[in-house]
Amino acid sequence: MLDSLPRWGRFGVLFALGVAAGLGQAPLDLWPASILALAMLLVLHRDSVTARVAGWRLWFFGLGYFAFTLRWIVEPFLVDAPRHGWMAPFALVFMACGAALFWAVAGWVATRIAPRSQVMLALLLVAVEMTRSLVLTGFPWALLGHIWVPTWLAQASAIGGPHLLTGITLIAALALARIARRAFWSGGAAMLALLLVAAALRPGPAPQIAADAPIVRLVQPNAPQHLKWDPAYRDAFVNRLVTLSGQAAPPDLIVWPETAVPYLLNEIIDDLRLLDEAARGAPLVFGVQRVDGAGRFYNALVVMEQGGRITATYDKQHLVPFGEYIPFGDLLGRFGLRGLAATDGGGFAPGTTAGPVAIPGIGLAVPLICYEGIFAEEILTGPDRPRLLLLITNDGWFGEAAGPHQHLAQARLRAIEQGLPMVRVANTGISAMIDAQGRITASLALGADGVLDAALPAIRAAPPYTRLGDWPVGLLVLLGMAICIINRKRDSD
């Protein structure tokens, strides 16, 4: 099929198919396009005569997919364009090429151990997506399973997490590929099974929120990232937070976003009267940076109670590579190289404080700061069932295109996987109250300042994913690969 085209024509077709596969990701949510593009990839895989050819085909497909879905990656470098703008195209190329390598490995290995097997390729794509979530601190962004977030099938993540959703994506693509090969019975049966599963997972109408449910005030200051730390503006942004927080009657909890206070905690710790007056007796959660006695900087979430008393501090543990820290930061900092969000050459230090944190009058909250919300396998709720997930973020780094929407979509999955409501507060948006089935019950628009009082939805019984994690999906992938290999050996005997 592809062999009739010149070499670069073949690669162009594969790149375009990869872009089409990315259309299912937020904010477009065109998941049928993703299924169709992946099905075409599986059909073309049967024509891969060597492992080398298969690897290159998967790489160009992945290059198109990741170049499109990760296009927002240039935005952080444009915040301070004169200083970092030159790195923006290199960042996108590096990320897309590197992520596509995982898919190239899947194509190469699939052809080596089970030539022309579409099932083996699908299983290996699930495996490499799981691997991509872990290698080099992991980057589980734009996973193939994320296309299901706006659909009923998203509820399957409560059973097997995001990688089960990726498996469902590949099953749907395999079904279409079978139909394309005129295997109508098997392909149609698989499609019907998926429809029945989706119907069974339908969440139904949202339950009525209890009359005595806590009221949480989400405060979105919309401070432009390039001005946030400017001495001429930062007091104005703090005053904006104070003014927004003081509207109407005090709620049960007020939440400000990541690094909402553009000062070091050490600088304001002895005088938190302004923040206390803004809270008017309600607990206040806010993001701030702090430094310890050894000179290490942390990106922190702080719980402050009435009287300006800080009762809990959580330091971000999973930092953004090359954003919040860089390897050998102390040395490279002497040459002016540092993480984009770092305040010194070495960047931030990873925290060691464990969650959850206690919220007076509400209960335990699992704290998550920005990037930490994309790692399903790292959300540990502990022996006591928490009341909520509490995610503060500064999506101002992501611009106003695809990045904030994709980040929000992943937050919705975390709520489903844990069976817990999530309070998500972002500097520039999208701030939202999310219930335990991933539905957005209230939100503030992207790129606007505002305040939102929302009732905290109820929790659900702990889903299987909270106890089993990714192990069941990993074992199913290995089992499927073993069956493919055994069948191949039988065919060759």
Summary of the structure (lengths in Angstrom):
residues: 493
radius of gyration: 23.7
end to end distance: 30.0
largest distance: 79.9
contacts: 1754
relative contact order: 0.12
helix: 50%
strand: 15%
